[in-house]
Every structure is written in structure tokens, then in C-alpha cells.
Amino acid sequence: MQANTKKTWFKQFWPWFLIILPMAAVVAGITTVFIAVDNKPDMVVDDYYKTGKAINADLSLIKKAKELGISAVVQQQKGELLITLDGLKDHASISLSLYHSTQSKRDKILMLTADGEGKYHFETEKSLTGKWTLRIEPFDKQWRLQKHVQFPTKEILL
């Protein structure tokens, strides 16, 4: 006589294979939700009219810099940005703003003073990489230089 060789269902391969596939999808979905909650994107501004008026003001400041003949050369060197401004009578403090395109927590706004040669230095902890908006303004915000840049780069003309 032959012994009954049938295995119970939980000792079979195929039931476990069929159970693991949906379980893996559930785990992946839950993981995706946690990642999305931890890395929320910045909210869109609600007051579009006010934002639109601010954009027009921004353009007038950029136009004013062109009228005054102010330009800048920004050079990226080992962990440092070197800024040279042309068209200024005095080298007063400037505001350097670096806005990351997608991660607002990486944004930086700094006041810089010129060295003896009239150049401004900004030392970065980490090398800048990715897409940034670079903005240079005087302390009194009378004009503005602004450009979207892709770092790393050797030289940027504003």
C-alpha cells in the first residue's frame, strides 16, 4: 500500500507565491505613502494677483540694473562662488540669494561684503549642484540681477 503523500496547502509553493505578490504591492504602497508624506512639495501661492504684481516689480528692478549698466560675473571654484560686479561706483554690501528649483529648505540668502579688490566671496559647505535661481541685489533693493543657472558651472554672466 502506498502512503498518502499529499502536502497540506501551507506547505505548498504556489499558495505562498500567490500570497506574496499582493503583500509586496501593499508594502510598496505603504512605503510610497511614507516617502510622499516626508518629502512634501512646497505649496503653490494662493494669491495669484499679488504674486503677478510682484513679478512685474521684479522686472522693473532688473530693468533698472540694465539702465545703470550693472553686470556681474559669477565664478564657481572649489567650494566657493566668486562674484565680480561691474558698473558700481562703490562696493557696498550685496544680498546674494540662491533659490533651489525644487527644495526650498536648501535656499540661501546672504549679505556679502567686498574684499580689497572689490570681489565678493561666498563659501559653500557642499558644492552646489542642480538647477538654482541666482539673485544679486544691493542692500537698499534699488536694482536686481537674476538668472536661472545649472551648477556646476565655471562662469555665469548676469
C-alpha positions as CSV (number, residue, x, y, z in Angstrom):
1,M,0.0,0.0,0.0
2,Q,1.1,3.5,-0.8
3,A,1.1,6.2,1.9
4,N,-0.8,9.3,1.2
5,T,1.9,11.9,0.0
6,K,-0.4,14.9,-0.3
7,K,1.0,18.0,1.5
8,T,-1.1,20.5,3.3
9,W,-1.8,23.8,1.5
10,F,0.6,25.9,3.6
11,K,3.5,23.6,2.7
12,Q,3.0,24.1,-1.0
13,F,4.9,26.6,-3.1
14,W,2.2,28.1,-5.2
15,P,-0.2,29.4,-2.5
16,W,2.7,31.3,-0.9
17,F,3.8,32.7,-4.2
18,L,0.3,34.0,-4.9
19,I,0.0,35.5,-1.4
20,I,3.4,37.2,-1.5
21,L,2.7,39.2,-4.7
22,P,-0.2,41.2,-3.4
23,M,1.6,41.6,0.0
24,A,4.6,43.1,-1.7
25,A,2.4,45.6,-3.5
26,V,0.8,46.6,-0.2
27,V,4.2,47.1,1.4
28,A,5.4,49.1,-1.6
29,G,2.3,51.3,-1.5
30,I,2.7,52.0,2.2
31,T,6.3,52.8,1.7
32,T,5.4,55.2,-1.1
33,V,2.9,57.0,1.2
34,F,5.5,57.5,3.9
35,I,8.1,58.8,1.4
36,A,5.5,61.2,0.0
37,V,4.5,62.5,3.4
38,D,8.1,63.1,4.5
39,N,9.0,64.9,1.3
40,K,6.1,67.2,0.7
41,P,6.4,69.7,-2.2
42,D,6.1,73.4,-1.4
43,M,2.6,74.7,-1.7
44,V,1.6,76.9,-4.6
45,V,0.8,80.5,-3.7
46,D,-2.9,81.2,-3.3
47,D,-2.9,84.9,-4.1
48,Y,-2.0,84.9,-7.8
49,Y,-2.8,88.5,-8.4
50,K,-0.4,89.7,-5.7
51,T,2.2,87.3,-7.0
52,G,1.8,88.6,-10.5
53,K,2.2,92.2,-9.3
54,A,5.4,91.2,-7.5
55,I,6.7,89.7,-10.7
56,N,6.2,93.0,-12.5
57,A,8.1,94.7,-9.7
58,D,10.9,92.2,-10.1
59,L,11.1,93.0,-13.8
60,S,11.4,96.8,-13.1
61,L,14.3,96.1,-10.8
62,I,16.1,94.1,-13.4
63,K,15.4,96.8,-16.0
64,K,16.9,99.4,-13.6
65,A,20.1,97.3,-13.3
66,K,20.4,97.4,-17.1
67,E,19.8,101.1,-17.2
68,L,22.6,101.7,-14.7
69,G,25.0,99.4,-16.6
70,I,25.4,96.9,-13.7
71,S,26.5,93.4,-14.6
72,A,28.1,90.6,-12.7
73,V,30.4,87.6,-13.4
74,V,30.0,84.7,-11.0
75,Q,32.7,82.0,-11.0
76,Q,32.3,78.7,-9.2
77,Q,35.6,77.5,-7.7
78,K,36.3,74.7,-5.2
79,G,33.5,75.2,-2.7
80,E,33.3,78.9,-3.4
81,L,31.4,81.4,-5.5
82,L,33.4,84.5,-6.6
83,I,31.3,87.5,-7.6
84,T,32.7,90.4,-9.6
85,L,30.3,93.4,-10.1
86,D,30.8,95.9,-12.9
87,G,29.2,99.3,-13.2
88,L,29.2,100.2,-9.4
89,K,30.7,103.3,-8.0
90,D,31.2,101.9,-4.6
91,H,31.3,98.3,-3.5
92,A,28.7,98.3,-0.7
93,S,27.2,95.1,0.7
94,I,25.1,93.0,-1.6
95,S,22.4,90.4,-1.0
96,L,23.1,87.0,-2.6
97,S,20.1,84.8,-2.9
98,L,20.3,81.2,-4.1
99,Y,16.9,79.5,-4.6
100,H,16.8,75.8,-5.4
101,S,14.2,74.9,-8.0
102,T,12.6,72.1,-6.1
103,Q,13.9,72.1,-2.5
104,S,13.1,75.3,-0.6
105,K,15.0,74.1,2.5
106,R,18.2,74.4,0.5
107,D,17.6,78.1,-0.3
108,K,20.2,80.6,1.0
109,I,20.0,84.4,1.4
110,L,23.2,86.1,2.5
111,M,24.7,89.5,2.8
112,L,28.2,89.7,1.3
113,T,30.8,92.5,1.6
114,A,33.6,93.1,-0.9
115,D,37.2,92.3,-0.3
116,G,40.1,94.7,-1.1
117,E,39.8,94.0,-4.8
118,G,36.0,94.7,-4.9
119,K,35.1,91.0,-5.2
120,Y,32.6,89.1,-3.2
121,H,33.2,85.6,-1.8
122,F,30.6,83.0,-0.8
123,E,31.9,79.8,0.6
124,T,29.6,76.8,0.3
125,E,29.6,73.9,2.7
126,K,28.7,71.5,-0.1
127,S,29.3,72.0,-3.8
128,L,26.3,73.5,-5.5
129,T,24.7,71.1,-8.0
130,G,21.4,71.2,-9.8
131,K,19.2,74.0,-11.0
132,W,19.2,77.2,-9.0
133,T,18.0,80.8,-9.3
134,L,20.8,83.2,-8.5
135,R,19.8,86.7,-7.4
136,I,22.1,89.7,-6.6
137,E,20.7,92.9,-5.1
138,P,22.1,95.8,-3.1
139,F,21.1,96.3,0.5
140,D,18.6,99.0,-0.5
141,K,17.0,96.8,-3.2
142,Q,17.3,99.5,-5.9
143,W,18.2,97.1,-8.7
144,R,18.5,93.4,-9.2
145,L,20.5,90.9,-11.3
146,Q,18.9,87.4,-11.6
147,K,19.4,84.3,-13.7
148,H,18.5,80.6,-13.6
149,V,21.7,78.5,-13.6
150,Q,22.6,74.9,-13.7
151,F,25.5,74.1,-11.3
152,P,28.3,73.1,-11.5
153,T,29.5,75.7,-14.0
154,K,32.7,77.7,-14.3
155,E,31.3,81.1,-15.1
156,I,27.9,82.8,-15.2
157,L,27.3,86.2,-16.7
158,L,24.5,88.3,-15.3
